Amino acid sequence: MAQAALPWSPTSCRRIWTRARKRGEAVEVVLERLTRAEAACLARERFARQFSAGAEDNT
């Protein structure tokens, strides 16, 4: 969480961590899962910003 590009919700981070560890995933695998979740979130935000900017151009 300390190296995240954006602030994490402690609740969502813990939820991902707890579920993955209950499935028996290794710490390294869970950390990679968190990295992928962060990347997906950033991609959604970039898309939303692009879509929003495009909508403003059409007004």
Order of alpha helices (4+ residues) and beta strands (2+ residues): alpha-alpha
